[in-house]
Amino acid sequence: MGDNRMWALVADGAGGIAPAEVDRPPIEAGQILVSVRACSANFGEITDVLPGAPRGYIPGWEAVGTVIEAGRAAARFRPGDLVATLGQRGGWAQYRVVDERLAFRLPSDSSPTSMAVIGVAGGTAIRVIRRLGSTLGTRVMVTGAASAVGVFAVQLLAMAGACVVAVDRRTERHSRHRTLGATDVIRTPAENREPVGAVIDTVGGDVLVQAFRQLSANGRLIAVGHTARECEKFQLGDFEGDDGRHGRVIETMYLLQDDPRRTLADDIEWLARLVDDGDILTPEILVQEKSSFASTVTLQPRPNGWVKTVLTID
């Protein structure tokens, strides 16, 4: 393979992916070129991106690797730095080019496979909790608690002093949620025993509707995922404000949105240190080599939760 070529997983135009040799991406002024060591598969790119991706498209929202070159206007990183990266595409490849604002410094001796799962899921959990403001003593419900976002959210909320209500339909996983910091663990939002001040919803559909009904006055539900793949169907009366139901809101969010209080780099680099020190646990990681990762079965959402698929690149 020539110096300007690289290995990548590319879309086949029919909803799948296949290994290919492609041109290495050029680097622009404010970008860095990263030699990828590990990358991960996220639910959204599997279910929403791949089915409509054109032939030759390189998926991959997040990847970890070593900086090998910085553009002339990039000043944050030097060759040899270990970084996590985010972007709309390009992570499932031997090399990746990203804007340096979407690269995050990692502890030099940290595990690339562990760090490959903190960008999208961990970053989402931090940003949504930051939007909630102080959660000290507040009952906060996390739906889809076995998802990668849920695993991070439960721990971070507990660290912030919240009374965490974890929602997971599979009772065999409930003890794990309590270990991570949940105060209450229930199968459905409808089983909740008292109103909650906030909801972090990763599921959508009927779960979101049920969770909204659990909000106390002025409570907030922030929707960060839609793994249910079904429409939300509210009933007559769900949006009435009597009996302590006034002021409830539903919000959406986007991970890469600007937050004037703290940059995304600040948040993800902070989380990376917590993970590296063992203070925050990642979801279970299933490490795959190129041939296994490229299979359709490997990329499908895993029914048991907790498991995050990571591709290692030599």
N, C-alpha and C positions, 0 to 999 in steps of 0.2 A: 504494500500500500504506500503510495507516494506521500510526501510531506503535506500536500494540500488536500489529501483525502482522509476520510475517517469512517469508522464503523458507526452505524445507527440503526435503530428500529424505526421503520417508516410505515405509514399507513398504506394499505394495498388498494384503497378505494372502494372496498366492499365491507368495511366495518372491522377488518382485522389488521394485523401488523406483521411485518416480516423483516429480517435482518437485511441490510444492504450496505454497499460502499457508496458514499456520497461525498460531495465537496465539503471541505471544512469551512465554516462560516467566517466571513471577513470581520475584522474588528474595527469599530469606529471610535471617535475621540473619547467619549465618556463611558466606554465599555471596558470590560475585562474578558480575557479568554481563559477558560477554565478547563483543565483536564479532569474529566468526570471520573469519580471513583465509585459512587453509588447514587442511585436515583430511585424514586418510588412511584407507585401507581395510586392515583386518587380516584375516588368514586366518580366524581364529576367528569373526569377526562375519559373514563371507561364508558360511562353511560351517555354522556352528552357530546363529547368531542369526537371520539373514534368513529361512531356510526356515520357521521357526515364528513369525515376528513377526506380530502382529495388524495389521490395516489401520490406518494412521495413526501407527504406531510410528516414532520417529525414531532410526535407528541412529547409530553413531559413538562409538568409544571415546576417540579422541584428536583434539584440535584445537588450533590456535594462533591467538591473536588479541590484541586490545587491550582492556584493562579499561575499561569505561565507567561502571561503578557498583559500589560495595561495600556489602554489608549492614551494619547498624549494629554487629554483633559481629565483622566482618571487619577485621583490622588490618594484614595483611601487604602489601596492595597498594593502589595509588591509581589513579584514572583516568589512562589514558595508558600504563600499564605493559604491556609485551609479555610474554605468558605462554603456556606450554604447559599444556594441561589434560588430565585423564583422568577417565573416568566410564563407567558401564555403558551409557549411551545419550546421545543428544542432540548429538553432535559434527558431524553432517552438516547443518548449519543455519547461517543467517545470524547468529544469536545463540545463546549457550549459557550456562546457569547451572550453576556447580559449587561444591562445598564448597571454601573457600580452601586446605584442606589438600591438595587434589588439583590445585592450580595451582602452576606452577613458573616462577620469574622467569628471563627470557631476556636475553641481551645485547641492548641496545636497537637495535643496527644489524644483528642477525642475520637470516638469511633465513627467513621463515615456512615456506616449502616444505621446507627442510632440517630445520627444527625439528619439523615435523609428523610425522616418522617416529621420533623418539628416545624418545617416552614409553613405548609398549608394548614395542617390540623392544629398544631400548637399556636401558630400565628393567629388563626381564626379564634381560638379559645381566648387568647390574651386580649385581642381587640374587642371582642364582644363583651367581655367582663369589664374592660376599661369603659365601654360605653354605658354600662349599668351604673358606674360610679361606685360609691361605697356600698358594700354588701355586708358589712359587719352586723351580725345578728339577724340578717334577712333570710327568709326561706326562699331559696332559689331552686327551681326545678330544671333538671337537665334531661331532655328526652333523647332517646338513642344513646344512652350512657355508655354502651359498649362500642360505639364508634370511636374512631381515632380522636375526633374533636371532643367527644364526650369524656374519654379517658383523661385528656388534658384539662378539660373544664372542671370536672369533679375535683381534681387535685388543687387546681389554682383557686377555685372558689373556697375550698376548705382552708387553704392557706390565708385567704383574705377574710376569714372569720364568718363566712356564710353558713347557714344550716342547709346543707345540700340535699335535695330530694332527687335521687337518681331513678330514672324510668327505664326499665329493661324487661321485656316480656318473658325472658328466659330466667327462671328462678335459680337455676344452677350457677348463674353468674353473680347472684346478689351478694354473696359474701365477699367477692372481689371488690365490688363497689364500696362496701363498707370499709374494707382495708384501705382503699384509696382516699377515704374521707367523707363518704356520704353518711348523713345522719339517718335518713329514711330511704328505703329502696322499695319500689312498687312496680307492678307489672304494667299498669296503664295509668295515665294521668287521672282517670276517673276514680282511682283508688286513693287519691290524695286525701289526707285526714283534716287538713286545715288550709286556708288560702295561702298562696305564695305571692311574694312581692315581685318576682320576676321569673321569666322562663327563657332558657336558651334551648331553642328547638332545632334539632338536626334532622327531623324526620318528615315534617309536613303532613299533608293529608288529614285523616281523622285524628291522628295524634295531636297535631297542632290545634285543631278545633277543641278537643278535650282539654288540652293544656290551657288554652285561652280562658276557658270557663273556670279555671282554678285561680285566676288572678284576683287579688284584692283590689280595692280602690286605688287608682293611679298606678296600677301595676303595668309592667312592660313585658311583652313577648318579643324577642328578637329572633327572627328566622335566619338560620345560617346554612341550612341544607334541605334536601328534598329527597331523601332515600326511599320514601314510601312510593314515589312515582304515581301518586294519585291526587285528584283534585281535593281542595278544601271545600266542604259543604256545611255551611253554617245553618243553624235553625232559626226560625222566627223567635225573637227574644234574646238571642245571643249578644246583641249589641245594645240592649237596654241598660240604663245606668242606675236603676233603683237597687235597694237592698245592698248597698256597699259595692256596687259594680261600676261606679262612675270613674271616668278618667283613664280607663284601660286602653292601651294602644298596642298595635302590632307594627314592628319595624323590620326593615330589611337591612342588610349590610353587604359590603364588598371589601374583601381583604386588603386590596391595594389602594383603598381610598385614603386620602390624606387625613391625618389627625394632628392638629396643631400642638397638642400637649406632649406628644412623644412620637418619635419616628418608628417606623416598622423595624428598622435596623436595631434601635435600642431595645425593642421588645423581644425580638427573636434572639439577639445576642445574650440578653438576660436569661431567657429560657434555656439557651444552649449551655450556659454555665450551671444552671440548676440540674439539668439532665446529666451533664458530665460529672457533677458532684454526687449524683444519686439522690438528690432531694425531690426530683420529679421523675416518675417512671414513664417510659414510652409505652404505646401499645405493643403487644407481641409482634415481633418482626419475623417474617418468613423470607429468608435470603435465597434468591434464585440466581442462577447463571443465565447467560444470554439465551440459550436454547429453551430453557424452561419458562423464562419470563415471557418469551414471545408467543407462548401457546395461549389460546383463547381461554382455556380452563383456568390457568393461573391468574388471568386478569379479571375474572368475574368476582364480584363482591362475595366475600366468604360468609356463609350463614352463621358461623359461630361468633362473629365479632372479634374484637381485640387484635386480630392478625392484620398486619400491614405488609404488603409485598414489596420487597426491595431488590433491585437489580444491582449486582456488583460488576464493575467493569475493570478488567486488569489494566 
